[in-house]
Amino acid sequence: MTHSATEPAHTMSDSGETVRFFHIEVPFMEYVGLSADQMDDGYCRTTLEPQPSLTNSRGDIHGGAIMSAMDFTMSAVARSHKPLKYGCMTIDMATQFYESSTTALTIEARCGKRGRSIAFCDAEARKADGTVVAVGRAVFKLVPLNDFDN
């Protein structure tokens, strides 16, 4: 399943609402202004746009906002093989920050290994010029979407 900028990763739910984040609704990602750009099996890309509510005391994008964007992007790639079947729960996540940024960040995530219920993923957050701002690694539990209804 591939989604790109020319084919938005937005679908309609059964209730007719737009579902923006690779077939699921994620209010927090809507709040931070993350856009879902592309999903393929094993690859996912999102964009985090800077906004005043996401800055730290120096005016840079807050590390917590970057971590949240990377967590979502990695969770999306963890379920990218069957995005209509699975949701994810973060088991563990580690992040390293290399640079600060006041500009938009592209987050690219890859799934290195996926079993029946566990996925191991990596991500990089980059500025437009290619500078790596942060890297992350996480482990996710794959949860069938109907299990979230319980």
C-alpha positions in Angstrom: 0.0 0.0 0.0 1.5 3.3 -1.1 0.4 6.8 -0.2 2.2 9.9 -1.5 1.8 13.6 -1.6 -0.1 13.3 -4.8 -2.4 10.7 -3.3 -3.1 11.9 0.3 -3.1 9.3 3.0 -6.6 10.4 4.0 -9.6 8.1 3.9 -13.2 8.3 5.1 -14.3 6.5 8.2 -17.6 4.6 8.4 -19.1 7.7 10.0 -18.0 9.9 7.1 -15.2 11.6 8.9 -11.8 12.2 7.3 -9.2 9.8 8.7 -5.9 11.6 8.2 -3.0 9.5 9.5 -2.6 6.5 7.3 -6.1 5.1 7.9 -6.4 6.1 11.6 -7.4 9.3 13.5 -4.7 10.6 15.9 -6.0 13.8 17.6 -2.6 14.5 19.2 -0.8 14.4 15.8 -3.5 16.7 14.4 -2.8 19.1 17.4 1.0 19.2 16.8 0.5 19.7 13.0 2.1 16.6 11.7 1.3 15.7 8.2 1.2 12.1 6.9 3.1 12.1 3.6 3.9 8.6 2.5 3.5 5.0 3.6 4.9 1.9 1.9 5.4 -1.5 3.5 8.5 -0.9 5.6 8.8 2.9 5.0 6.9 5.9 6.2 7.5 9.7 5.9 5.8 12.5 7.8 6.4 16.3 8.1 6.4 18.3 11.3 5.8 22.0 10.7 7.1 24.5 13.2 4.5 26.5 15.2 4.8 28.7 18.3 3.1 26.3 20.6 5.8 23.6 19.9 8.8 25.7 20.8 11.1 25.6 23.8 12.5 28.7 25.6 15.1 29.3 22.8 12.5 29.2 20.0 13.5 25.8 18.7 11.1 23.0 18.1 10.7 21.3 21.4 12.4 17.9 21.7 9.1 16.4 23.0 7.3 17.4 19.8 10.1 15.9 17.7 10.0 12.7 19.8 6.2 12.5 19.4 6.4 12.9 15.7 9.1 10.2 15.4 7.1 7.9 17.7 4.0 8.2 15.5 6.0 7.8 12.3 7.7 4.7 13.6 4.4 3.3 14.8 2.9 3.9 11.3 5.8 2.0 9.6 5.4 -0.8 12.2 1.9 -1.4 10.9 2.6 -0.5 7.3 2.3 -4.0 6.0 -1.4 -4.1 7.1 -2.5 -0.5 8.1 -6.2 -1.3 8.1 -5.7 -4.3 10.4 -3.2 -3.1 13.1 -2.7 -0.3 15.6 0.5 -0.1 17.7 1.5 0.4 21.3 5.0 1.7 22.0 7.0 -0.7 24.2 10.3 1.1 24.2 11.8 4.2 22.5 15.2 5.8 22.5 16.0 9.2 21.0 19.2 11.0 20.4 19.3 14.7 19.4 22.1 16.1 17.2 20.9 19.6 16.3 18.1 22.1 17.0 15.7 23.3 14.5 13.3 26.2 13.9 12.3 24.9 10.4 10.1 22.1 9.2 11.3 18.6 9.8 10.9 15.5 7.6 10.7 12.3 9.6 11.5 9.1 7.8 11.0 5.7 9.4 11.8 2.2 8.4 10.8 -1.2 9.9 13.9 -3.3 10.3 12.2 -6.4 11.6 8.6 -7.4 12.2 7.2 -10.5 13.8 3.7 -11.6 14.4 3.2 -9.1 17.2 6.4 -7.1 17.6 8.1 -4.6 15.3 11.5 -2.9 15.5 11.8 0.5 13.8 14.2 3.3 13.3 13.6 7.0 12.3 15.5 10.2 11.4 14.2 13.7 11.6 15.9 16.0 9.1 15.9 19.6 8.1 15.2 20.5 4.4 19.0 20.8 3.8 19.4 17.1 4.9 20.9 17.9 8.4 19.9 15.2 10.8 18.3 16.7 13.9 17.4 13.5 15.8 17.4 9.8 15.4 15.2 7.3 17.2 14.7 3.6 17.6 11.6 1.9 19.0 9.9 -1.4 19.6 6.1 -1.7 19.0 3.4 -4.2 19.9 1.1 -4.8 17.0 -2.5 -4.8 18.1 -5.4 -5.7 15.9 -7.6 -2.6 15.5 -10.7 -4.4 16.8 -8.9 -5.1 20.1 -8.9 -1.3 20.7 -12.7 -1.4 20.9 -12.6 -3.5 24.1 
